[in-house]
Amino acid sequence: MPDKTILLKYTSQDAPARTKEFLGLFTAALRELDALEGVNITGVEDIGLYDDGLVVRILPEGITYRNVQEGDIRRIIELTVKKGQIIKELLAKPAAKETRVALRNCGAIDPDRIEDYIAAGGYAGLKRALFELKPDDIIAEVMKAGLRGRGGGGFPTANKWQLARKAQGARKFIICNADEGDPGAYMDRSILEGDPHSVLEGMIIAGLAFGASQGIFYVRAEYPLAVERVEKAIAAAREYGLLGERILGGAFSFDVDIRLGAGAFVCGEETALLASVEGRRGYPRPRPPYPTDHGLWGYPTVINNVETLANVPPIIAKGGGWFASMGSGKSTGTKVFALTGKVRNSGLVEVEMGVPIRDIVYSLGGGTLSGKAVKAVQTGGPSGGVIPKEHLDTPITYENLAQLGSIMGSGGMIVLDEDDCVVDICKFYLKFCVDESCGKCAPCRIGGFQMLEILERISEGKGVPEDLPKLHEIATAMQKASLCGLGQSAPNPVLSTLRYFEDEYKEHIVSRRCLTGKCKGLLVYAINQEKCKRCKMCQNNCPAGAIPGDREKGFVIDASKCIKCGRCAEVCKFGAVDRR
């Protein structure tokens, strides 16, 4: 039987645990049916956008099944794996239309097999860079492509390489920043788990372009599978002569190592990352000097994120013009987004720059899971802004998102529906930034805490009208005076919601109401006497003893004792507990 690869991805809740469970079931069935020999089976983080449940893809045929149940496993092995037959009732419809560059091989190859990567065109870019191009030509191709950093502010990649090439230093380094810490973001992890060689090849090409001899993967320790697959990729590349001394028999020598991050969000900032790699506490430092002049251990260093490096090999293999033909204006190529929140089809999507936000949310994401209207879309992680529904037709570019008060960031995209409260959302993101602040500079350390205190007062019904200009004042000061990007961008959610949802803030402050019910401090519970059947369920289940009365006289909720847990409304079978 010819070699086959079975890729598994569970696309609903508890995905990692369920994927692992099905891996065990498939492996056991393959062994029982004497079909394990010549079959590779592995779990992947990204396999495209499909319905809930287990998605199974069988390579090299590319047959994809969706919503696979435990009872389907033996049929799949006996009919498809052994005989190449298609089970029509399990066959998946094609995933929603995307343009995949960074994710080109994710879910399409076995990430543990360098042979699969090479068969898919891998290392062709490195071969061209080594034997057909000079270092300046490599940088020129990336310049022509218009590739910008995919993990932060969108600085042109070629410019960064050019600065490092001109810098003086006995050694030079390239670091892959895989310290992905945004809530709801998993783009970097998915690429490292699904296609580690693309990032490795990008690092080697970058090193060749500006003269680095050493590359370092900086990966957070919470990504053990990503670390394992990067280690395997490095070992396989060395075995094939793609790493080490005189790569592919040429004059260029380059090697790679791995450093694990401890999970501090601030270490995604490049100077804090450098301190962490050097074994020091992850504190940012003022710039200049920039890392391209004075980086790791004082040597010129380029730091690119995972998605940026994954784009480099096809750019060099196909030419910068090919990449530049996609996208819009100064935002060329594609961008990967982690589409999450109240959306029907959550997952990774890769689209051309310039695609309207609406197309991602509705055409790819399928609209809201609840069927309710989209209220807003939050982009850029905890440092991004909240974009209201009236701007959903905005084409996604670095410049357009900045004008709306948000950022591209690493590519988080969280969909909010009418049940979400902007004050509650801002509290969540600001608390994350306060917890993750390194505390080195006062504007971030104190300003973030002060804004969080104000938001908590507003959500508890203790806000005053003066809180809104105070929030704006503190946020603006943080943007101007914070030392690094974390503090400078942490106020974005607050500023963008003040800009677009000021009336909702005033509703909380003046009317003492949260129309979504998310701010429990503003909720008032009352028993509707017309609906109440006097069954005592509310009284029996109230943990605070806040519901006096009896079946003869009826029941009421004592507001002074009510802890607003909502248990009374949950247990009432007659809808007699009003929440307002």
C-alpha positions as CSV (number, residue, x, y, z in Angstrom):
1,M,0.0,0.0,0.0
2,P,1.4,3.4,-0.9
3,D,2.3,5.9,1.9
4,K,-0.6,7.9,3.1
5,T,-1.0,10.7,5.6
6,I,-4.2,11.2,7.7
7,L,-4.6,14.7,9.1
8,L,-7.1,15.2,11.9
9,K,-8.6,18.5,13.3
10,Y,-11.5,18.8,15.7
11,T,-13.2,22.1,15.0
12,S,-15.4,22.6,18.1
13,Q,-14.9,23.1,21.8
14,D,-12.2,21.1,23.6
15,A,-10.5,20.8,20.2
16,P,-7.0,19.7,21.4
17,A,-8.4,17.0,23.7
18,R,-10.9,15.7,21.2
19,T,-8.2,15.7,18.4
20,K,-5.9,13.7,20.7
21,E,-8.8,11.3,21.5
22,F,-9.5,10.6,17.8
23,L,-5.8,10.2,17.1
24,G,-5.9,7.3,19.5
25,L,-9.0,5.8,18.0
26,F,-7.7,6.0,14.4
27,T,-4.3,4.6,15.4
28,A,-6.0,1.7,17.2
29,A,-8.3,1.0,14.3
30,L,-5.4,1.1,11.8
31,R,-3.5,-1.4,13.9
32,E,-6.6,-3.7,14.3
33,L,-7.2,-3.6,10.5
34,D,-3.5,-4.2,9.7
35,A,-3.3,-0.9,7.9
36,L,-0.8,1.0,10.1
37,E,2.2,0.3,8.0
38,G,3.0,3.1,5.5
39,V,0.4,5.4,7.1
40,N,1.3,8.6,8.9
41,I,-1.4,10.1,11.2
42,T,-1.1,13.4,12.9
43,G,-3.2,16.2,14.4
44,V,-3.1,19.7,12.9
45,E,-4.2,23.1,14.1
46,D,-5.4,24.4,10.8
47,I,-7.2,22.5,8.1
48,G,-9.5,25.2,6.7
49,L,-13.0,26.4,7.6
50,Y,-15.5,23.5,8.0
51,D,-18.5,22.7,10.2
52,D,-18.2,21.6,13.8
53,G,-16.8,18.2,14.6
54,L,-13.9,16.1,13.4
55,V,-12.4,16.9,10.0
56,V,-10.3,14.2,8.4
57,R,-8.1,14.8,5.3
58,I,-6.3,11.9,3.6
59,L,-3.2,12.7,1.5
60,P,-1.9,12.5,-1.2
61,E,-5.5,12.4,-2.6
62,G,-6.6,15.3,-0.5
63,I,-10.0,13.7,0.3
64,T,-11.6,15.6,3.1
65,Y,-14.4,14.3,5.4
66,R,-16.4,16.5,7.9
67,N,-18.3,15.7,11.0
68,V,-16.7,12.3,11.3
69,Q,-18.1,10.2,14.1
70,E,-16.4,7.3,16.0
71,G,-18.5,4.8,14.0
72,D,-17.1,6.1,10.7
73,I,-13.5,5.4,11.5
74,R,-13.4,1.8,10.3
75,R,-15.2,2.6,7.1
76,I,-12.8,5.4,6.3
77,I,-9.8,3.1,6.8
78,E,-11.3,0.1,4.9
79,L,-12.7,2.1,2.0
80,T,-10.6,5.2,1.6
81,V,-7.3,4.5,3.1
82,K,-7.0,0.9,1.8
83,K,-9.0,1.1,-1.5
84,G,-9.1,4.8,-2.4
85,Q,-12.9,4.9,-2.4
86,I,-14.8,8.1,-1.5
87,I,-17.6,8.0,1.1
88,K,-19.9,10.6,-0.4
89,E,-22.1,11.2,2.6
90,L,-19.0,12.3,4.7
91,L,-17.4,14.3,1.9
92,A,-16.8,17.9,2.9
93,K,-17.7,20.8,0.7
94,P,-14.8,23.0,-0.3
95,A,-13.7,25.4,2.4
96,A,-14.7,29.0,2.0
97,K,-12.6,30.9,-0.6
98,E,-9.3,32.1,0.7
99,T,-5.9,33.1,-0.8
100,R,-3.4,31.0,1.1
101,V,0.3,32.0,1.1
102,A,1.5,31.8,4.7
103,L,-0.9,28.9,5.3
104,R,-0.3,27.3,1.9
105,N,0.8,24.0,3.3
106,C,-1.1,23.9,6.6
107,G,-3.5,20.9,6.4
108,A,-2.1,19.9,3.0
109,I,1.2,18.2,4.1
110,D,2.5,16.1,7.0
111,P,4.4,18.7,9.0
112,D,6.8,16.0,10.3
113,R,8.0,15.0,6.8
114,I,10.5,17.2,5.0
115,E,9.9,15.2,1.9
116,D,6.3,16.4,1.8
117,Y,7.5,20.0,2.1
118,I,10.0,19.6,-0.7
119,A,7.4,17.9,-2.9
120,A,5.1,21.0,-2.3
121,G,7.9,23.3,-3.6
122,G,9.7,23.8,-0.4
123,Y,13.3,25.1,-0.4
124,A,13.0,26.2,-4.0
125,G,13.2,29.8,-2.7
126,L,16.4,29.0,-0.8
127,K,17.9,27.3,-3.8
128,R,17.3,30.4,-6.0
129,A,18.6,32.7,-3.2
130,L,21.8,30.7,-2.9
131,F,22.7,30.1,-6.5
132,E,20.8,32.7,-8.6
133,L,20.6,35.8,-6.5
134,K,23.0,38.1,-4.6
135,P,22.1,39.3,-1.1
136,D,21.1,42.7,-2.4
137,D,18.9,40.9,-5.0
138,I,17.1,39.0,-2.3
139,I,16.3,42.2,-0.4
140,A,15.2,43.8,-3.7
141,E,12.7,41.0,-4.3
142,V,11.3,41.4,-0.8
143,M,11.2,45.2,-1.4
144,K,9.3,44.7,-4.7
145,A,6.9,42.4,-2.9
146,G,6.0,45.1,-0.4
147,L,6.1,42.6,2.5
148,R,5.4,44.3,5.8
149,G,5.8,42.8,9.3
150,R,2.8,40.6,10.0
151,G,3.1,40.8,13.8
152,G,2.8,44.4,14.8
153,G,3.0,47.8,13.2
154,G,3.7,46.7,9.7
155,F,7.3,47.9,9.3
156,P,8.6,47.1,5.8
157,T,10.6,43.8,6.0
158,A,13.1,44.7,3.3
159,N,13.9,48.0,5.1
160,K,14.7,46.1,8.3
161,W,16.9,43.6,6.4
162,Q,18.7,46.5,4.6
163,L,19.4,48.3,7.9
164,A,20.9,45.1,9.3
165,R,22.9,44.5,6.2
166,K,24.6,47.9,6.4
167,A,25.2,47.6,10.2
168,Q,28.7,46.8,11.4
169,G,29.1,43.7,13.5
170,A,31.3,40.6,13.8
171,R,28.1,38.5,14.0
172,K,24.5,39.0,13.0
173,F,21.4,37.2,14.1
174,I,17.9,36.6,12.8
175,I,15.2,35.8,15.5
176,C,11.8,34.4,14.7
177,N,9.4,35.9,17.2
178,A,6.9,33.2,18.0
179,D,5.9,34.6,21.4
180,E,2.2,34.8,20.5
181,G,0.3,36.0,23.5
182,D,-2.9,37.7,22.2
183,P,-6.1,36.3,23.7
184,G,-7.8,34.3,20.9
185,A,-4.9,34.4,18.5
186,Y,-3.2,31.2,17.3
187,M,-1.8,32.0,13.9
188,D,1.9,31.6,14.7
189,R,1.3,28.3,16.6
190,S,-0.7,26.9,13.7
191,I,2.0,27.7,11.1
192,L,4.7,26.2,13.3
193,E,2.7,23.1,14.0
194,G,1.4,22.7,10.4
195,D,4.3,23.9,8.3
196,P,7.5,24.5,10.3
197,H,9.9,24.2,7.3
198,S,8.3,27.3,5.7
199,V,9.4,29.5,8.6
200,L,12.8,27.8,8.8
201,E,13.4,28.4,5.1
202,G,12.4,32.0,5.5
203,M,14.9,32.4,8.3
204,I,17.7,30.9,6.3
205,I,16.9,33.2,3.3
206,A,16.8,36.2,5.7
207,G,20.2,35.3,7.1
208,L,21.6,35.0,3.6
209,A,20.2,38.4,2.7
210,F,21.7,40.5,5.5
211,G,24.7,38.4,6.6
212,A,23.4,36.5,9.7
213,S,25.1,33.2,10.6
214,Q,22.7,32.3,13.4
215,G,19.0,32.0,13.7
216,I,16.9,31.6,16.9
217,F,13.3,30.5,17.3
218,Y,11.8,32.3,20.3
219,V,8.7,30.1,21.1
220,R,6.6,30.3,24.2
221,A,6.8,27.2,26.3
222,E,3.0,26.8,26.3
223,Y,3.4,25.6,22.6
224,P,5.0,22.1,23.2
225,L,3.8,20.6,19.9
226,A,5.1,23.7,18.0
227,V,8.5,23.3,19.7
228,E,8.5,19.6,18.9
229,R,7.8,20.1,15.2
230,V,10.4,22.9,14.9
231,E,13.0,20.7,16.5
232,K,12.2,17.9,14.0
233,A,12.3,20.4,11.1
234,I,15.7,21.6,12.2
235,A,17.1,18.1,12.5
236,A,15.7,17.1,9.1
237,A,17.1,20.2,7.5
238,R,20.5,19.5,8.9
239,E,20.3,15.9,7.6
240,Y,19.5,17.2,4.1
241,G,22.3,19.7,4.1
242,L,20.0,22.7,4.4
243,L,21.5,23.9,7.7
244,G,25.0,24.0,9.0
245,E,28.3,24.5,7.2
246,R,28.2,25.3,3.5
247,I,24.5,24.8,2.8
248,L,23.8,22.8,-0.3
249,G,27.6,22.9,-1.1
250,G,27.6,26.7,-1.4
251,A,29.6,29.3,0.5
252,F,26.8,30.2,3.0
253,S,26.8,28.7,6.5
254,F,23.9,29.1,8.9
255,D,22.5,27.3,11.9
256,V,19.4,27.6,14.1
257,D,18.6,27.2,17.8
258,I,15.5,27.4,19.9
259,R,14.8,29.5,23.0
260,L,11.6,29.0,25.1
261,G,9.7,32.0,26.4
262,A,8.0,31.9,29.8
263,G,4.7,33.4,28.5
264,A,5.1,37.1,29.3
265,F,3.1,39.1,26.9
266,V,5.6,42.0,27.0
267,C,8.3,39.7,25.6
268,G,6.6,40.0,22.2
269,E,8.1,43.5,22.2
270,E,11.4,43.2,20.4
271,T,13.7,44.7,23.0
272,A,12.1,42.8,25.9
273,L,12.4,39.6,23.7
274,L,16.1,40.3,23.3
275,A,16.5,40.6,27.1
276,S,14.7,37.3,27.6
277,V,16.9,35.5,25.1
278,E,20.0,36.8,26.8
279,G,18.7,35.4,30.1
280,R,17.6,38.7,31.7
281,R,14.1,39.8,32.8
282,G,11.9,40.7,29.8
283,Y,12.0,44.5,30.2
284,P,11.8,46.7,27.1
285,R,14.4,49.5,26.7
286,P,14.2,52.8,24.9
287,R,15.0,52.9,21.2
288,P,17.2,54.0,19.5
289,P,19.5,52.1,19.3
290,Y,17.4,49.7,17.3
291,P,18.1,46.0,17.3
292,T,19.3,46.2,13.7
293,D,22.2,48.2,15.0
294,H,22.5,46.9,18.6
295,G,20.6,43.8,19.2
296,L,21.3,40.4,20.7
297,W,24.5,40.6,22.8
298,G,25.1,43.9,21.1
299,Y,25.2,42.5,17.6
300,P,23.0,43.6,14.7
301,T,19.8,41.6,14.9
302,V,16.6,41.3,12.8
303,I,13.4,40.1,14.5
304,N,10.6,38.9,12.2
305,N,7.5,37.1,13.3
306,V,6.3,33.7,12.1
307,E,3.9,34.8,9.5
308,T,6.3,37.3,8.0
309,L,9.0,34.6,7.6
310,A,6.5,32.1,6.2
311,N,5.8,34.5,3.3
312,V,9.5,34.8,2.3
313,P,10.1,31.5,0.5
314,P,7.3,31.8,-2.1
315,I,8.3,35.5,-2.6
316,I,11.8,34.5,-3.5
317,A,10.7,31.4,-5.5
318,K,8.0,33.2,-7.5
319,G,9.3,36.8,-7.4
320,G,8.3,39.9,-5.6
321,G,5.9,41.0,-8.3
322,W,3.8,37.9,-7.8
323,F,3.2,38.8,-4.1
324,A,2.7,42.5,-4.9
325,S,0.0,41.6,-7.4
326,M,-2.2,40.7,-4.4
327,G,-3.5,43.2,-1.9
328,S,-4.3,46.9,-1.9
329,G,-2.0,49.9,-2.1
330,K,0.8,49.7,0.4
331,S,-0.8,46.7,2.0
332,T,0.3,43.9,-0.4
333,G,-0.1,40.2,-0.2
334,T,-2.3,38.3,2.2
335,K,-3.0,38.3,5.9
336,V,-3.9,35.5,8.3
337,F,-6.7,36.2,10.8
338,A,-7.8,34.2,13.8
339,L,-11.6,34.6,13.4
340,T,-13.2,34.0,16.8
341,G,-15.9,35.4,19.1
342,K,-19.7,35.2,18.2
343,V,-19.0,33.9,14.7
344,R,-20.5,30.8,13.2
345,N,-17.4,29.4,11.6
346,S,-14.4,30.2,13.8
347,G,-10.9,29.4,12.7
348,L,-7.9,30.7,10.7
349,V,-8.6,32.5,7.5
350,E,-6.1,34.0,5.0
351,V,-7.3,36.6,2.6
352,E,-5.9,39.2,0.3
353,M,-5.3,42.6,1.9
354,G,-8.1,45.0,0.9
355,V,-10.9,42.5,1.5
356,P,-13.8,44.2,3.4
357,I,-14.2,43.2,7.0
358,R,-17.8,42.2,6.1
359,D,-16.6,39.5,3.7
360,I,-14.5,37.9,6.4
361,V,-17.3,38.0,9.0
362,Y,-20.1,36.8,6.7
363,S,-18.7,35.1,3.6
364,L,-16.0,33.2,5.5
365,G,-17.3,33.3,9.1
366,G,-21.0,32.6,8.2
367,G,-22.2,35.5,10.3
368,T,-23.0,35.3,14.0
369,L,-23.6,32.0,15.7
370,S,-26.6,33.5,17.5
371,G,-28.2,34.9,14.3
372,K,-28.2,38.3,16.0
373,A,-26.7,41.4,14.3
374,V,-23.0,42.0,14.4
375,K,-22.4,44.9,16.9
376,A,-18.7,45.3,16.2
377,V,-15.4,43.6,15.3
378,Q,-12.3,43.9,17.5
379,T,-9.0,43.5,15.6
380,G,-5.4,43.5,16.8
381,G,-5.7,41.7,20.1
382,P,-5.8,43.4,23.5
383,S,-4.0,46.4,21.9
384,G,-6.5,46.7,19.1
385,G,-9.6,48.8,18.6
386,V,-13.3,48.0,18.4
387,I,-14.7,48.7,14.9
388,P,-18.5,49.3,14.8
389,K,-20.9,47.6,12.4
390,E,-21.2,50.7,10.2
391,H,-17.6,50.3,9.2
392,L,-17.8,46.6,8.2
393,D,-17.4,47.5,4.5
394,T,-13.9,49.0,5.2
395,P,-11.2,47.2,3.2
396,I,-8.6,45.7,5.5
397,T,-5.3,47.5,5.2
398,Y,-2.8,48.8,7.8
399,E,-3.8,52.4,7.0
400,N,-7.5,51.9,7.1
401,L,-7.5,50.1,10.4
402,A,-5.3,52.9,11.9
403,Q,-7.8,55.5,10.7
404,L,-10.6,53.5,12.5
405,G,-8.6,53.6,15.7
406,S,-7.4,49.9,15.5
407,I,-4.4,48.0,14.4
408,M,-3.6,45.0,12.3
409,G,-1.5,43.5,15.0
410,S,-0.8,39.8,14.8
411,G,-4.3,39.2,13.3
412,G,-6.8,38.5,16.0
413,M,-10.4,39.3,14.8
414,I,-13.1,38.9,17.4
415,V,-16.8,39.3,16.3
416,L,-19.2,40.9,18.9
417,D,-23.0,40.6,18.6
418,E,-25.8,42.6,20.2
419,D,-25.4,40.7,23.5
420,D,-21.9,42.1,24.1
421,C,-21.2,45.1,26.2
422,V,-18.4,47.4,25.1
423,V,-17.6,48.4,28.7
424,D,-17.3,44.8,29.7
425,I,-15.1,44.1,26.6
426,C,-12.8,47.0,27.5
427,K,-12.5,45.8,31.1
428,F,-11.4,42.3,29.8
429,Y,-8.7,43.7,27.5
430,L,-7.4,46.3,29.9
431,K,-7.2,43.8,32.7
432,F,-5.1,41.6,30.5
433,C,-2.7,44.5,29.7
434,V,-2.5,45.6,33.4
435,D,-1.7,42.0,34.4
436,E,0.9,41.7,31.6
437,S,2.6,45.1,32.1
438,C,6.2,44.7,33.1
439,G,5.8,47.8,35.4
440,K,8.9,49.5,34.2
441,C,7.3,52.8,33.2
442,A,4.8,54.8,35.2
443,P,2.4,55.7,32.3
444,C,1.6,52.1,31.6
445,R,1.9,50.8,35.2
446,I,-0.3,53.5,36.8
447,G,-2.4,54.6,33.8
448,G,-3.6,51.2,32.9
449,F,-4.6,50.5,36.5
450,Q,-6.4,53.9,36.8
451,M,-8.4,53.3,33.7
452,L,-9.4,49.8,34.8
453,E,-10.6,51.2,38.2
454,I,-12.8,53.7,36.3
455,L,-14.2,51.0,34.0
456,E,-15.0,48.8,37.0
457,R,-16.8,51.7,38.8
458,I,-18.8,52.4,35.6
459,S,-19.8,48.7,35.3
460,E,-20.9,48.6,39.0
461,G,-23.2,51.6,38.6
462,K,-20.9,54.0,40.4
463,G,-19.7,56.0,37.4
464,V,-20.0,59.8,37.0
465,P,-20.1,61.9,33.8
466,E,-16.6,63.2,34.6
467,D,-15.2,59.6,34.1
468,L,-15.4,59.8,30.3
469,P,-13.0,62.8,29.8
470,K,-10.8,61.3,32.5
471,L,-10.6,58.0,30.6
472,H,-9.6,59.9,27.4
473,E,-7.0,62.0,29.2
474,I,-5.3,59.0,30.8
475,A,-5.5,57.0,27.6
476,T,-3.9,59.8,25.6
477,A,-1.1,60.2,28.1
478,M,-0.4,56.5,28.0
479,Q,-0.1,56.6,24.2
480,K,2.4,59.4,24.3
481,A,4.5,58.6,27.3
482,S,4.7,54.8,27.6
483,L,8.0,53.2,27.0
484,C,7.0,50.4,24.6
485,G,4.2,49.3,22.3
486,L,2.3,47.5,25.0
487,G,1.6,50.6,27.0
488,Q,1.3,52.8,23.9
489,S,-1.5,50.6,22.4
490,A,-3.2,49.3,25.5
491,P,-5.7,52.3,25.5
492,N,-6.9,51.5,21.9
493,P,-10.0,49.5,23.0
494,V,-11.0,52.3,25.4
495,L,-10.4,55.1,22.9
496,S,-12.2,53.4,20.1
497,T,-15.3,52.5,22.1
498,L,-15.4,56.1,23.5
499,R,-15.3,57.2,19.9
500,Y,-18.0,54.9,18.6
501,F,-20.1,53.9,21.6
502,E,-20.2,56.9,23.9
503,D,-23.9,56.6,24.2
504,E,-23.5,53.1,25.7
505,Y,-21.0,54.5,28.3
506,K,-23.6,57.2,29.2
507,E,-26.3,54.6,29.5
508,H,-24.2,52.9,32.2
509,I,-23.4,56.2,33.9
510,V,-26.5,58.3,33.7
511,S,-29.3,55.7,33.4
512,R,-27.5,53.1,35.5
513,R,-28.3,50.4,32.9
514,C,-26.4,47.8,30.9
515,L,-28.8,46.8,28.2
516,T,-26.9,43.6,27.5
517,G,-27.0,42.4,31.1
518,K,-23.2,41.8,31.1
519,C,-22.5,44.3,33.9
520,K,-24.0,42.6,36.9
521,G,-23.6,45.6,39.1
522,L,-26.2,47.4,37.1
523,L,-28.8,44.6,37.0
524,V,-32.0,44.7,39.1
525,Y,-33.9,41.5,39.6
526,A,-37.6,41.6,40.4
527,I,-40.4,39.0,40.5
528,N,-43.3,39.5,38.1
529,Q,-46.2,38.8,40.3
530,E,-48.5,38.2,37.3
531,K,-46.3,35.3,36.0
532,C,-45.2,34.0,39.4
533,K,-46.8,30.6,40.4
534,R,-45.4,30.8,43.9
535,C,-43.5,27.5,43.6
536,K,-40.7,28.6,45.9
537,M,-38.0,27.6,43.4
538,C,-36.4,31.0,43.5
539,Q,-36.4,31.2,47.2
540,N,-35.0,27.7,47.7
541,N,-32.1,28.4,45.3
542,C,-31.1,31.9,46.3
543,P,-27.6,31.6,47.9
544,A,-28.0,35.0,49.6
545,G,-31.4,34.5,51.3
546,A,-32.6,37.6,49.4
547,I,-36.1,36.4,48.5
548,P,-38.5,36.7,51.5
549,G,-42.2,35.6,51.3
550,D,-44.3,32.5,51.2
551,R,-46.7,30.8,48.9
552,E,-49.7,32.6,50.4
553,K,-48.4,36.2,50.2
554,G,-46.0,35.7,47.3
555,F,-42.3,36.4,46.9
556,V,-40.2,39.5,46.4
557,I,-36.4,40.2,45.9
558,D,-34.7,42.2,48.5
559,A,-32.4,44.5,46.5
560,S,-30.2,45.2,49.5
561,K,-29.3,41.5,49.9
562,C,-29.4,40.4,46.3
563,I,-25.9,39.5,45.0
564,K,-27.1,39.5,41.4
565,C,-26.0,36.0,40.7
566,G,-29.0,35.3,38.4
567,R,-29.8,31.9,40.0
568,C,-33.4,32.8,40.6
569,A,-33.9,33.6,36.9
570,E,-32.2,30.3,35.9
571,V,-34.4,28.1,38.0
572,C,-37.7,29.8,37.4
573,K,-39.7,27.7,34.9
574,F,-42.3,30.4,34.3
575,G,-40.1,33.4,33.3
576,A,-41.4,35.2,36.3
577,V,-38.0,36.8,37.2
578,D,-37.4,40.0,35.3
579,R,-33.9,41.2,34.8
580,R,-33.5,44.9,33.9
